Amino acid sequence: MSSIKLTVKRLYQIRDERMVNTKATARIYVGDTLIATEEVTGLTESPVSKYLHAQTKAGEAVRVEWDCEGIAEMSVAEIERCPCCQHNEPE
């Protein structure tokens, strides 16, 4: 099993000319299949990552789409090392 790294690069809302907490809903896809929906809340301009376990096949694209009540930027990447256990996953 591989892992998918979801990175929230920016998340905030502008209110009264100030950055404040907001929320976003991230949908993570492998190929055309939705594999996870994550609720993200807070305020950040520094990258914050979360790891999800997922069954993927070689060559399938991994992507993220999101809805946000403010400004958000996110990315996903497939990784082969389990961040929880710190061991290589068998292929």
N, C-alpha and C positions, 0 to 999 in steps of 0.2 A: 504494500500500500504506500502510495506517495503522500506527500503533504502539499498543500497549497498555502502560500504566504499571501495574505491580504494586507496591504499597506495603505493606511490612511495618511496621505501626504498633507492635506489641508482640510480643516473642518471648522467652520464658524459662520456666524450670522452677524450682519451689521445692524445695530440698533442705536439710535441717537449718536451716530458717528463713532461708536465703540464696537469692538469685536466681543461677541457674547457666545455662550454655549448654544449649540443647535443639535439637531438629530438628523440622521440619514439612514436609509434602508439600502443595504448593498445586496445585490443578487449575483451569486457566483455561478458561472456556467463552465462546463467541460463539454466542448463541442456545442451542440444545441440543447444539452440537458442541464436544467437548473439543478444544482447539487446542494446549494445552501442559501439561506437568507439570513443576513446578520443585521441587527439593529445597532447602530453606532451613535453614541451621544458624547458631547463634550465640546472642547475647543482646543485646536492644535494647529500650529504652523510647522511643527516638526514631525517627521514620519513616525508613526506608531504601527506596529505589525501584530498580527494575530495569525496563528497557524491552524489549518483545518485538515483533517485526514480525509482522503478521497481516493476512490478507485478511478484511475485514468488509464487510457491506452496511449501508446507511443504515437505521436503525431497529432493528437487531438488538441485543439486550441483551448486555452484557459482564458476567460475574460470576466470582467466585472462591469455591471451596470448599477446605477444608483439613482435614488430620488433624495432630495435634500431640501430642507427649509432654509437654505442659505447657500454658502459656498463650500464645495467639496471637491477633492481630487483624490482618486484611489487607483491602485494598480494591484494586479495579482500575478503570481509566478508559481510554476510548479517546481518543487524541490524534491530531491531524492533522500535527503537525510532527515530523519525524524527529529524535530526540535525538542520533543518531550523526552524521548529516551536517549537521544544523541548517538544512535547507531544507524548504520546504513541499512536501508530496507532491501530485501531481496527483489530482484527484477523478475 
